[in-house]
Amino acid sequence: MAAGPWYSGSGIGDANIAVAARTIQIALDESVKNKEIMGHPVMLDLMARDTGLGQLMGELGVSISLATVGTGKLAAKAEGTEATPTNWSVANSATVSPARRAWARDVSDYASSLQNSLLTGELSPNEIAVMTLDGLGAWVNDIVDRMAALFASATYEIGTTGTALTWSPLNEGVVAFKNRGAGRGPGLGLISAKGVNDLNSDSLSLGGGFQFSPEAAAGISRLQDGAFVGSRNGIDWYLNSELDADGADTLGGVISNGSFLMKHQRVALPSNADMVLDAGWYTQEMRRPGGGINRVETVSYNAIGILEQSRYAAVRYKTA
């Protein structure tokens, strides 16, 4: 049976079947891969920096300045001779201004009333529980999508345009990271299925000890590992579907701590709002447009930008 929006009047026919209660379960889709990286240390560091900035104090955005500390070098000076002071070097690295981003679902009064007594299964019959889970997914998908979009603005790139991905440029990229001073803590790598298959093919072609090394074997990962496809040189690689194309190339990325700046402005719902959820990073409010329809709106005020180019790199490889 054709169905309309979840829990809407047009979708009620699917649930209102007299012969038996219906079961609705969560469908598998590619956005599951976004949720898998949210617990990675790089993402937790990003969110911790966001929280540490505090709330905006009468300004529309926040700016981060980077100071070069410990870059000087002692020089020979004769006894009784003063050293000439060297000024600090401070660069304004990034400015972000949180803006409103929203996602909404309709809830029919009539559908809700009937389905609450009919539905069983993985999803709660209570539409509020469903909307809460749906809102979390919308927020996560938006964050990962906009983070992946920043790979197109990377100063540093790993790989070559129009060329399948191999281990050699990835290994060289890690050395380049370390040479720039980055690399403290684990790295997070986002890659497509095509990129992983390219690396697997390269592992087989190299043969010998490399082909059977634990790191290379991890690329042919176990099914129960989900989107995680293994670690090499301190980078945890995850399959992702938010990666953008640049001509005939796919742009993946390697991210280390301090690559990006994210800022959420917490906007608490007023007392007269019909609040569904206040998760800090986003809120959910139920509105009443009319006609026996409730609208659950998920809203977040946030922005994402590049903090320091030296701490991340795009991974470029031929899409097909």
ROSELUM-268968 format. One record per residue (C-alpha): residue number from 0; residue in one letter; y, z, x. Coordinates in nm, 2 decimals, padded with zeros to 4 digits. Layout:
BEGIN
<resi NUM resn a v Y w Z u X>
...
END
This chain:
BEGIN
<resi 0 resn m v 00.00 w 00.00 u 00.00>
<resi 1 resn a v 00.35 w -00.08 u 00.12>
<resi 2 resn a v 00.56 w 00.22 u 00.19>
<resi 3 resn g v 00.93 w 00.28 u 00.24>
<resi 4 resn p v 01.10 w 00.55 u 00.45>
<resi 5 resn w v 00.90 w 00.86 u 00.51>
<resi 6 resn y v 00.93 w 01.10 u 00.21>
<resi 7 resn s v 01.16 w 00.86 u 00.03>
<resi 8 resn g v 01.13 w 00.75 u -00.33>
<resi 9 resn s v 01.01 w 00.40 u -00.23>
<resi 10 resn g v 00.72 w 00.55 u -00.03>
<resi 11 resn i v 00.59 w 00.79 u -00.30>
<resi 12 resn g v 00.32 w 00.55 u -00.42>
<resi 13 resn d v 00.12 w 00.61 u -00.10>
<resi 14 resn a v 00.09 w 00.98 u -00.16>
<resi 15 resn n v 00.07 w 01.00 u -00.54>
<resi 16 resn i v -00.29 w 00.90 u -00.57>
<resi 17 resn a v -00.48 w 01.08 u -00.85>
<resi 18 resn v v -00.83 w 01.07 u -00.70>
<resi 19 resn a v -00.77 w 01.28 u -00.39>
<resi 20 resn a v -00.52 w 01.45 u -00.17>
<resi 21 resn r v -00.39 w 01.22 u 00.11>
<resi 22 resn t v -00.39 w 01.30 u 00.48>
<resi 23 resn i v -00.10 w 01.18 u 00.70>
<resi 24 resn q v -00.14 w 01.21 u 01.07>
<resi 25 resn i v 00.09 w 01.14 u 01.36>
<resi 26 resn a v 00.06 w 00.77 u 01.47>
<resi 27 resn l v 00.03 w 00.69 u 01.84>
<resi 28 resn d v 00.33 w 00.50 u 01.98>
<resi 29 resn e v 00.48 w 00.43 u 02.32>
<resi 30 resn s v 00.75 w 00.70 u 02.28>
<resi 31 resn v v 00.48 w 00.96 u 02.36>
<resi 32 resn k v 00.54 w 00.86 u 02.73>
<resi 33 resn n v 00.90 w 00.98 u 02.71>
<resi 34 resn k v 00.80 w 01.33 u 02.60>
<resi 35 resn e v 00.55 w 01.36 u 02.90>
<resi 36 resn i v 00.83 w 01.35 u 03.16>
<resi 37 resn m v 01.06 w 01.61 u 03.00>
<resi 38 resn g v 00.87 w 01.89 u 03.16>
<resi 39 resn h v 00.89 w 01.74 u 03.51>
<resi 40 resn p v 01.09 w 01.94 u 03.77>
<resi 41 resn v v 01.35 w 01.66 u 03.81>
<resi 42 resn m v 01.42 w 01.66 u 03.43>
<resi 43 resn l v 01.43 w 02.04 u 03.42>
<resi 44 resn d v 01.68 w 02.04 u 03.71>
<resi 45 resn l v 01.89 w 01.79 u 03.52>
<resi 46 resn m v 01.89 w 02.01 u 03.21>
<resi 47 resn a v 01.96 w 02.33 u 03.41>
<resi 48 resn r v 02.27 w 02.17 u 03.57>
<resi 49 resn d v 02.38 w 02.06 u 03.23>
<resi 50 resn t v 02.36 w 02.42 u 03.10>
<resi 51 resn g v 02.51 w 02.56 u 03.41>
<resi 52 resn l v 02.83 w 02.36 u 03.36>
<resi 53 resn g v 02.90 w 02.56 u 03.04>
<resi 54 resn q v 03.09 w 02.45 u 02.74>
<resi 55 resn l v 03.40 w 02.22 u 02.76>
<resi 56 resn m v 03.71 w 02.43 u 02.77>
<resi 57 resn g v 03.97 w 02.22 u 02.57>
<resi 58 resn e v 03.88 w 01.90 u 02.76>
<resi 59 resn l v 03.69 w 01.60 u 02.63>
<resi 60 resn g v 03.47 w 01.57 u 02.94>
<resi 61 resn v v 03.36 w 01.72 u 03.27>
<resi 62 resn s v 03.40 w 01.60 u 03.63>
<resi 63 resn i v 03.19 w 01.69 u 03.93>
<resi 64 resn s v 03.34 w 01.68 u 04.28>
<resi 65 resn l v 03.11 w 01.66 u 04.59>
<resi 66 resn a v 03.21 w 01.84 u 04.91>
<resi 67 resn t v 03.06 w 01.75 u 05.24>
<resi 68 resn v v 02.96 w 02.08 u 05.40>
<resi 69 resn g v 02.80 w 02.13 u 05.74>
<resi 70 resn t v 02.86 w 01.77 u 05.87>
<resi 71 resn g v 03.08 w 01.86 u 06.16>
<resi 72 resn k v 02.96 w 01.89 u 06.52>
<resi 73 resn l v 03.07 w 02.14 u 06.79>
<resi 74 resn a v 03.25 w 01.99 u 07.09>
<resi 75 resn a v 03.33 w 02.11 u 07.44>
<resi 76 resn k v 03.66 w 02.30 u 07.46>
<resi 77 resn a v 03.81 w 02.47 u 07.76>
<resi 78 resn e v 03.85 w 02.85 u 07.75>
<resi 79 resn g v 04.17 w 02.94 u 07.57>
<resi 80 resn t v 04.20 w 02.60 u 07.39>
<resi 81 resn e v 04.20 w 02.59 u 07.02>
<resi 82 resn a v 03.99 w 02.35 u 06.82>
<resi 83 resn t v 04.18 w 02.10 u 06.60>
<resi 84 resn p v 04.09 w 02.17 u 06.23>
<resi 85 resn t v 03.91 w 01.90 u 06.04>
<resi 86 resn n v 03.99 w 01.87 u 05.67>
<resi 87 resn w v 03.72 w 01.90 u 05.42>
<resi 88 resn s v 03.60 w 01.58 u 05.26>
<resi 89 resn v v 03.58 w 01.61 u 04.88>
<resi 90 resn a v 03.49 w 01.31 u 04.65>
<resi 91 resn n v 03.51 w 01.30 u 04.28>
<resi 92 resn s v 03.16 w 01.18 u 04.21>
<resi 93 resn a v 03.12 w 01.16 u 03.84>
<resi 94 resn t v 03.29 w 01.22 u 03.51>
<resi 95 resn v v 03.12 w 01.23 u 03.17>
<resi 96 resn s v 03.26 w 01.27 u 02.82>
<resi 97 resn p v 03.01 w 01.39 u 02.55>
<resi 98 resn a v 03.02 w 01.17 u 02.24>
<resi 99 resn r v 02.84 w 01.20 u 01.90>
<resi 100 resn r v 02.50 w 01.04 u 01.87>
<resi 101 resn a v 02.30 w 01.06 u 01.55>
<resi 102 resn w v 01.98 w 00.98 u 01.37>
<resi 103 resn a v 01.90 w 01.02 u 01.00>
<resi 104 resn r v 01.61 w 01.02 u 00.75>
<resi 105 resn d v 01.62 w 01.03 u 00.37>
<resi 106 resn v v 01.42 w 01.28 u 00.17>
<resi 107 resn s v 01.36 w 01.21 u -00.20>
<resi 108 resn d v 01.36 w 01.52 u -00.42>
<resi 109 resn y v 01.08 w 01.38 u -00.64>
<resi 110 resn a v 00.87 w 01.26 u -00.35>
<resi 111 resn s v 00.91 w 01.59 u -00.18>
<resi 112 resn s v 00.81 w 01.78 u -00.49>
<resi 113 resn l v 00.49 w 01.58 u -00.54>
<resi 114 resn q v 00.39 w 01.54 u -00.18>
<resi 115 resn n v 00.42 w 01.91 u -00.10>
<resi 116 resn s v 00.12 w 01.97 u -00.33>
<resi 117 resn l v -00.07 w 01.66 u -00.23>
<resi 118 resn l v -00.06 w 01.62 u 00.14>
<resi 119 resn t v -00.28 w 01.78 u 00.40>
<resi 120 resn g v -00.35 w 01.70 u 00.75>
<resi 121 resn e v -00.19 w 01.70 u 01.09>
<resi 122 resn l v 00.16 w 01.69 u 00.95>
<resi 123 resn s v 00.28 w 01.99 u 00.75>
<resi 124 resn p v 00.34 w 01.92 u 00.38>
<resi 125 resn n v 00.68 w 02.08 u 00.43>
<resi 126 resn e v 00.92 w 01.79 u 00.49>
<resi 127 resn i v 01.14 w 02.02 u 00.70>
<resi 128 resn a v 00.87 w 02.06 u 00.97>
<resi 129 resn v v 00.82 w 01.68 u 00.98>
<resi 130 resn m v 01.20 w 01.62 u 01.01>
<resi 131 resn t v 01.22 w 01.88 u 01.29>
<resi 132 resn l v 00.95 w 01.70 u 01.49>
<resi 133 resn d v 01.11 w 01.36 u 01.42>
<resi 134 resn g v 01.45 w 01.48 u 01.54>
<resi 135 resn l v 01.31 w 01.61 u 01.87>
<resi 136 resn g v 01.16 w 01.27 u 01.93>
<resi 137 resn a v 01.48 w 01.09 u 01.85>
<resi 138 resn w v 01.67 w 01.31 u 02.10>
<resi 139 resn v v 01.41 w 01.27 u 02.38>
<resi 140 resn n v 01.39 w 00.90 u 02.33>
<resi 141 resn d v 01.77 w 00.86 u 02.35>
<resi 142 resn i v 01.80 w 01.07 u 02.67>
<resi 143 resn v v 01.52 w 00.88 u 02.86>
<resi 144 resn d v 01.65 w 00.54 u 02.74>
<resi 145 resn r v 02.00 w 00.60 u 02.87>
<resi 146 resn m v 01.87 w 00.75 u 03.19>
<resi 147 resn a v 01.66 w 00.44 u 03.25>
<resi 148 resn a v 01.96 w 00.22 u 03.18>
<resi 149 resn l v 02.13 w 00.37 u 03.49>
<resi 150 resn f v 01.88 w 00.20 u 03.72>
<resi 151 resn a v 02.07 w -00.12 u 03.67>
<resi 152 resn s v 02.37 w 00.05 u 03.85>
<resi 153 resn a v 02.18 w 00.17 u 04.15>
<resi 154 resn t v 02.32 w 00.11 u 04.49>
<resi 155 resn y v 01.98 w 00.14 u 04.65>
<resi 156 resn e v 01.68 w -00.08 u 04.55>
<resi 157 resn i v 01.32 w -00.08 u 04.64>
<resi 158 resn g v 01.13 w -00.40 u 04.61>
<resi 159 resn t v 01.23 w -00.77 u 04.60>
<resi 160 resn t v 01.34 w -00.99 u 04.30>
<resi 161 resn g v 01.08 w -01.22 u 04.17>
<resi 162 resn t v 00.80 w -01.05 u 04.37>
<resi 163 resn a v 00.51 w -00.84 u 04.25>
<resi 164 resn l v 00.53 w -00.47 u 04.35>
<resi 165 resn t v 00.34 w -00.35 u 04.66>
<resi 166 resn w v 00.30 w -00.03 u 04.85>
<resi 167 resn s v 00.50 w -00.14 u 05.15>
<resi 168 resn p v 00.85 w -00.14 u 04.99>
<resi 169 resn l v 00.76 w 00.19 u 04.81>
<resi 170 resn n v 00.67 w 00.35 u 05.14>
<resi 171 resn e v 00.98 w 00.21 u 05.30>
<resi 172 resn g v 01.19 w 00.34 u 05.01>
<resi 173 resn v v 01.06 w 00.69 u 05.06>
<resi 174 resn v v 01.17 w 00.68 u 05.43>
<resi 175 resn a v 01.51 w 00.55 u 05.32>
<resi 176 resn f v 01.54 w 00.85 u 05.08>
<resi 177 resn k v 01.46 w 01.09 u 05.36>
<resi 178 resn n v 01.69 w 00.91 u 05.60>
<resi 179 resn r v 01.98 w 00.96 u 05.35>
<resi 180 resn g v 01.90 w 01.33 u 05.34>
<resi 181 resn a v 01.74 w 01.32 u 04.99>
<resi 182 resn g v 01.39 w 01.43 u 04.91>
<resi 183 resn r v 01.40 w 01.81 u 04.87>
<resi 184 resn g v 01.17 w 01.88 u 04.58>
<resi 185 resn p v 00.94 w 01.64 u 04.39>
<resi 186 resn g v 01.05 w 01.29 u 04.30>
<resi 187 resn l v 01.01 w 01.13 u 03.95>
<resi 188 resn g v 00.91 w 00.77 u 03.94>
<resi 189 resn l v 00.92 w 00.56 u 03.62>
<resi 190 resn i v 00.72 w 00.24 u 03.62>
<resi 191 resn s v 00.57 w -00.01 u 03.37>
<resi 192 resn a v 00.21 w -00.10 u 03.32>
<resi 193 resn k v 00.27 w -00.43 u 03.51>
<resi 194 resn g v 00.40 w -00.23 u 03.81>
<resi 195 resn v v 00.10 w 00.00 u 03.82>
<resi 196 resn n v -00.14 w -00.30 u 03.79>
<resi 197 resn d v 00.05 w -00.47 u 04.08>
<resi 198 resn l v 00.00 w -00.16 u 04.30>
<resi 199 resn n v -00.37 w -00.14 u 04.21>
<resi 200 resn s v -00.41 w -00.51 u 04.31>
<resi 201 resn d v -00.23 w -00.44 u 04.64>
<resi 202 resn s v -00.46 w -00.14 u 04.71>
<resi 203 resn l v -00.77 w -00.36 u 04.67>
<resi 204 resn s v -00.62 w -00.63 u 04.89>
<resi 205 resn l v -00.54 w -00.38 u 05.17>
<resi 206 resn g v -00.90 w -00.25 u 05.17>
<resi 207 resn g v -01.02 w -00.01 u 05.43>
<resi 208 resn g v -00.92 w 00.36 u 05.42>
<resi 209 resn f v -00.61 w 00.29 u 05.21>
<resi 210 resn q v -00.81 w 00.14 u 04.93>
<resi 211 resn f v -01.02 w 00.45 u 04.90>
<resi 212 resn s v -00.75 w 00.71 u 04.97>
<resi 213 resn p v -00.69 w 00.97 u 04.70>
<resi 214 resn e v -00.34 w 00.85 u 04.65>
<resi 215 resn a v -00.44 w 00.49 u 04.59>
<resi 216 resn a v -00.73 w 00.59 u 04.37>
<resi 217 resn a v -00.49 w 00.80 u 04.16>
<resi 218 resn g v -00.32 w 00.48 u 04.05>
<resi 219 resn i v -00.64 w 00.40 u 03.86>
<resi 220 resn s v -00.58 w 00.72 u 03.67>
<resi 221 resn r v -00.81 w 00.91 u 03.43>
<resi 222 resn l v -00.74 w 00.85 u 03.07>
<resi 223 resn q v -00.68 w 01.22 u 03.00>
<resi 224 resn d v -00.39 w 01.21 u 03.24>
<resi 225 resn g v -00.18 w 01.03 u 02.98>
<resi 226 resn a v 00.13 w 00.86 u 03.11>
<resi 227 resn f v 00.09 w 01.02 u 03.46>
<resi 228 resn v v -00.06 w 00.77 u 03.70>
<resi 229 resn g v -00.07 w 00.97 u 04.02>
<resi 230 resn s v 00.15 w 01.09 u 04.31>
<resi 231 resn r v 00.22 w 00.94 u 04.65>
<resi 232 resn n v 00.46 w 01.05 u 04.92>
<resi 233 resn g v 00.59 w 01.33 u 04.69>
<resi 234 resn i v 00.67 w 01.10 u 04.40>
<resi 235 resn d v 00.51 w 01.16 u 04.06>
<resi 236 resn w v 00.47 w 00.83 u 03.88>
<resi 237 resn y v 00.47 w 00.79 u 03.51>
<resi 238 resn l v 00.43 w 00.49 u 03.28>
<resi 239 resn n v 00.74 w 00.43 u 03.07>
<resi 240 resn s v 00.85 w 00.18 u 02.81>
<resi 241 resn e v 01.23 w 00.23 u 02.83>
<resi 242 resn l v 01.27 w 00.03 u 03.15>
<resi 243 resn d v 01.52 w -00.25 u 03.12>
<resi 244 resn a v 01.49 w -00.61 u 03.24>
<resi 245 resn d v 01.72 w -00.79 u 03.49>
<resi 246 resn g v 01.65 w -01.15 u 03.46>
<resi 247 resn a v 01.28 w -01.20 u 03.54>
<resi 248 resn d v 01.25 w -00.86 u 03.69>
<resi 249 resn t v 01.17 w -00.51 u 03.56>
<resi 250 resn l v 01.39 w -00.22 u 03.68>
<resi 251 resn g v 01.19 w 00.10 u 03.73>
<resi 252 resn g v 01.33 w 00.39 u 03.93>
<resi 253 resn v v 01.27 w 00.68 u 04.16>
<resi 254 resn i v 01.48 w 00.99 u 04.08>
<resi 255 resn s v 01.53 w 01.30 u 04.28>
<resi 256 resn n v 01.72 w 01.62 u 04.20>
<resi 257 resn g v 02.09 w 01.57 u 04.17>
<resi 258 resn s v 02.07 w 01.19 u 04.09>
<resi 259 resn f v 02.23 w 01.21 u 03.74>
<resi 260 resn l v 02.48 w 01.42 u 03.56>
<resi 261 resn m v 02.41 w 01.51 u 03.20>
<resi 262 resn k v 02.64 w 01.72 u 02.97>
<resi 263 resn h v 02.57 w 01.84 u 02.62>
<resi 264 resn q v 02.85 w 02.00 u 02.43>
<resi 265 resn r v 02.71 w 02.26 u 02.18>
<resi 266 resn v v 02.87 w 02.20 u 01.84>
<resi 267 resn a v 02.75 w 02.48 u 01.61>
<resi 268 resn l v 02.73 w 02.38 u 01.24>
<resi 269 resn p v 02.98 w 02.56 u 01.02>
<resi 270 resn s v 02.88 w 02.83 u 00.77>
<resi 271 resn n v 02.90 w 02.59 u 00.48>
<resi 272 resn a v 02.66 w 02.34 u 00.63>
<resi 273 resn d v 02.30 w 02.33 u 00.51>
<resi 274 resn m v 02.14 w 02.38 u 00.85>
<resi 275 resn v v 01.79 w 02.27 u 00.92>
<resi 276 resn l v 01.78 w 02.34 u 01.29>
<resi 277 resn d v 02.01 w 02.43 u 01.58>
<resi 278 resn a v 01.83 w 02.36 u 01.90>
<resi 279 resn g v 02.14 w 02.38 u 02.12>
<resi 280 resn w v 02.08 w 02.03 u 02.26>
<resi 281 resn y v 02.10 w 01.89 u 01.91>
<resi 282 resn t v 02.14 w 02.01 u 01.55>
<resi 283 resn q v 01.99 w 01.90 u 01.22>
<resi 284 resn e v 02.18 w 01.92 u 00.89>
<resi 285 resn m v 02.08 w 01.83 u 00.54>
<resi 286 resn r v 02.34 w 01.64 u 00.34>
<resi 287 resn r v 02.34 w 01.54 u -00.02>
<resi 288 resn p v 02.45 w 01.18 u -00.07>
<resi 289 resn g v 02.35 w 01.19 u -00.44>
<resi 290 resn g v 02.09 w 01.03 u -00.66>
<resi 291 resn g v 01.83 w 01.30 u -00.59>
<resi 292 resn i v 01.82 w 01.22 u -00.22>
<resi 293 resn n v 01.87 w 01.46 u 00.07>
<resi 294 resn r v 01.96 w 01.31 u 00.41>
<resi 295 resn v v 01.85 w 01.50 u 00.72>
<resi 296 resn e v 02.08 w 01.41 u 01.01>
<resi 297 resn t v 02.00 w 01.48 u 01.37>
<resi 298 resn v v 02.32 w 01.50 u 01.59>
<resi 299 resn s v 02.38 w 01.55 u 01.96>
<resi 300 resn y v 02.71 w 01.55 u 02.15>
<resi 301 resn n v 02.62 w 01.44 u 02.51>
<resi 302 resn a v 02.68 w 01.20 u 02.79>
<resi 303 resn i v 02.48 w 01.09 u 03.10>
<resi 304 resn g v 02.61 w 00.94 u 03.42>
<resi 305 resn i v 02.54 w 00.89 u 03.79>
<resi 306 resn l v 02.61 w 01.20 u 04.00>
<resi 307 resn e v 02.51 w 01.08 u 04.35>
<resi 308 resn q v 02.38 w 00.73 u 04.43>
<resi 309 resn s v 02.20 w 00.84 u 04.75>
<resi 310 resn r v 01.96 w 01.05 u 04.54>
<resi 311 resn y v 01.80 w 00.77 u 04.34>
<resi 312 resn a v 01.69 w 00.41 u 04.37>
<resi 313 resn a v 01.59 w 00.13 u 04.14>
<resi 314 resn v v 01.24 w -00.02 u 04.17>
<resi 315 resn r v 01.26 w -00.39 u 04.13>
<resi 316 resn y v 00.96 w -00.62 u 04.07>
<resi 317 resn k v 00.86 w -00.94 u 03.89>
<resi 318 resn t v 00.80 w -00.87 u 03.52>
<resi 319 resn a v 00.53 w -01.13 u 03.47>
END
